[in-house]
């Protein structure tokens, strides 16, 4: 079980390397003190611009891809591959650990992002086939409502459905997808509260199907 423990720890620590906060340190800003206060790509875009946000997303996607797609099969010096550890369950465990690290980063007082970009990286590493339906749902919701948070939650809820439909039906991946869908909704609870209060920001450039009265 040493391999399992070490790789879960590594995945969590990698997840704790926040793109927004690493780039923010270089630029001399902490985006948790700006905008919505979230250390993720959307707040980075709103407060620091597209190139900063692109760098944030690339880092957060890359760490998810590494932790889920590379780390489970990686040989670590002094750590033998454990034949008792199921590879599929190890993979989704590392995927969950890196996402948790992103949301609750040990390096940054457990104040991180909401997990969406890291989840995309995870899926690139272990199940890229499910990304297309998630992307379609995300785009449709954003164009209809302008709410990026709502689009992200509904895209996440599409994940277990896509796993079931596109197959093969793997218990580890399905379990992970259900857990992550619910977790992403949980991390967006502040967005839900703002939407209910009518104070949630809309992505004006992506909100293509808004009514004329809502146009700037």
C-alpha positions in Angstrom: 0.0 0.0 0.0 3.1 2.3 0.1 2.7 3.0 -3.6 -0.9 4.0 -3.2 -0.1 6.3 -0.3 2.9 8.0 -2.0 1.1 8.5 -5.3 -2.0 10.0 -3.6 0.2 12.4 -1.7 2.1 13.4 -4.8 -1.1 13.9 -6.7 -2.5 16.1 -3.9 0.7 18.2 -3.7 0.8 18.6 -7.5 -2.8 19.7 -7.4 -1.9 22.3 -4.7 0.3 24.1 -7.2 -2.2 26.7 -8.3 -1.7 28.3 -11.7 -3.4 31.5 -10.7 -1.3 31.9 -7.5 2.0 30.9 -9.1 1.5 33.4 -12.0 0.1 35.9 -9.5 3.3 35.7 -7.5 5.3 36.5 -10.5 3.0 39.5 -11.4 2.7 40.6 -7.8 -1.0 40.1 -7.4 -3.3 37.7 -5.4 -6.5 37.2 -7.4 -8.2 35.8 -4.3 -8.3 39.5 -3.2 -9.9 40.5 -6.5 -13.2 39.9 -8.3 -15.0 36.9 -7.0 -12.0 35.9 -4.8 -11.6 32.6 -6.6 -8.2 31.4 -7.7 -9.4 30.0 -11.0 -9.4 30.7 -14.7 -12.7 32.7 -14.8 -11.7 35.1 -12.1 -8.2 35.3 -13.6 -9.7 36.4 -17.0 -12.0 39.0 -15.4 -9.3 40.6 -13.2 -6.0 40.0 -15.1 -6.8 39.5 -18.8 -6.8 36.7 -21.3 -3.1 35.9 -21.5 -2.8 35.5 -17.7 -6.0 33.4 -17.7 -4.7 31.2 -20.5 -1.5 30.5 -18.5 -3.6 29.7 -15.4 -5.8 27.2 -17.3 -2.8 25.6 -19.0 -1.1 25.0 -15.7 -4.3 23.7 -14.0 -5.1 21.4 -16.9 -1.5 20.1 -17.2 -1.3 19.1 -13.5 -4.6 17.2 -13.8 -3.3 15.4 -16.9 -0.1 14.5 -15.2 -1.6 13.2 -11.9 -4.2 11.0 -13.7 -2.5 10.1 -16.9 1.1 9.7 -16.0 1.6 9.4 -12.2 -0.3 6.1 -11.7 2.0 4.2 -14.0 5.2 6.1 -13.0 8.1 4.3 -11.4 9.3 6.1 -8.3 12.7 5.4 -6.9 12.5 3.2 -3.8 8.7 2.6 -4.3 7.9 -0.7 -5.9 4.8 -1.2 -8.0 2.3 -2.9 -5.7 0.5 -5.9 -7.5 -2.2 -5.7 -4.9 -3.3 -2.2 -6.0 -5.8 -2.2 -8.8 -4.5 0.2 -11.5 -7.9 1.5 -12.5 -8.8 2.4 -8.9 -5.3 3.9 -8.4 -5.8 6.1 -11.4 -9.2 7.5 -10.3 -7.8 7.9 -6.7 -4.9 10.1 -8.1 -7.4 12.0 -10.2 -9.6 12.7 -7.2 -6.5 13.7 -5.1 -5.2 16.2 -7.6 -8.6 17.8 -7.9 -8.9 18.1 -4.1 -5.4 19.6 -4.0 -6.6 22.2 -6.5 -9.6 23.2 -4.4 -7.9 22.9 -1.0 -4.2 23.6 -1.7 -1.9 23.0 1.2 0.6 25.6 -0.1 -2.0 28.4 -0.1 -4.0 28.1 3.2 -6.4 25.6 1.6 -8.0 28.4 -0.5 -7.9 27.3 -4.1 -10.1 27.1 -7.2 -13.2 25.2 -8.0 -11.7 22.2 -9.8 -13.1 22.6 -13.3 -9.8 23.1 -15.3 -8.0 20.4 -13.3 -10.9 18.0 -14.0 -10.5 18.7 -17.7 -6.9 17.7 -17.4 -7.7 14.6 -15.6 -10.2 13.6 -18.3 -7.7 14.3 -21.0 -5.4 11.8 -19.3 -7.9 9.0 -18.6 -11.1 9.4 -20.6 -10.9 12.0 -23.4 -13.9 10.5 -25.1 -16.3 12.2 -22.6 -15.0 15.7 -23.1 -16.9 16.5 -26.3 -20.4 16.1 -24.8 -19.3 18.1 -21.7 -18.0 20.9 -24.0 -21.2 20.9 -26.0 -23.3 21.3 -22.8 -21.0 24.0 -21.5 -21.2 26.1 -24.7 -24.9 25.7 -25.0 -25.6 26.8 -21.4 -23.2 29.8 -21.7 -24.7 31.0 -24.9 -28.2 30.7 -23.5 -27.6 32.1 -20.0 -24.2 33.8 -19.9 -23.5 32.1 -16.6 -20.1 30.4 -16.7 -20.6 28.8 -13.3 -23.9 27.3 -14.3 -22.4 26.0 -17.5 -19.6 24.4 -15.6 -21.9 22.7 -13.1 -24.2 21.3 -15.8 -21.2 20.1 -17.9 -19.9 18.3 -14.8 -23.2 16.7 -14.3 -23.0 15.5 -17.9 -19.8 13.6 -17.1 -21.4 10.4 -15.5 -24.0 10.4 -18.3 -21.3 10.5 -20.9 -19.4 7.7 -19.2 -22.5 5.5 -19.2 -23.4 6.3 -22.8 -19.9 6.3 -24.4 -18.7 3.3 -22.4 -17.1 1.0 -21.7 -18.8 0.8 -18.3 -16.0 0.8 -15.9 -16.9 1.0 -12.2 -13.8 3.1 -11.1 -14.4 5.7 -13.8 -18.2 5.8 -13.2 -17.7 6.2 -9.4 -15.2 8.9 -10.0 -17.4 10.8 -12.5 -20.4 10.8 -10.1 -18.3 12.0 -7.2 -16.6 14.7 -9.2 -19.9 15.9 -10.7 -21.3 16.4 -7.2 -18.0 17.9 -6.0 -18.0 20.5 -8.8 -21.6 21.5 -7.9 -20.5 21.9 -4.3 -17.5 24.1 -5.1 -19.8 26.3 -7.1 -22.3 26.9 -4.3 -21.3 30.6 -4.1 -22.3 30.9 -7.7 -25.6 29.3 -7.0 -26.2 31.8 -4.2 -25.3 34.7 -6.4 -27.6 33.5 -9.2 -30.5 33.2 -6.8 -29.8 36.7 -5.5 -29.5 38.1 -9.1 -25.9 39.3 -8.6 -23.9 36.7 -10.6 -21.8 38.1 -13.4 -22.5 37.0 -16.9 -20.0 36.4 -19.7 -21.3 39.1 -22.1 -19.1 38.0 -25.0 -20.2 34.4 -24.7 -23.9 35.1 -23.9 -24.8 35.1 -27.6 -28.6 34.3 -27.3 -29.4 37.0 -24.7 -32.5 39.2 -25.3 -32.1 42.6 -26.9 -33.1 44.3 -23.6 -30.1 42.6 -21.9 -27.6 43.6 -24.5 -25.1 46.3 -23.4 
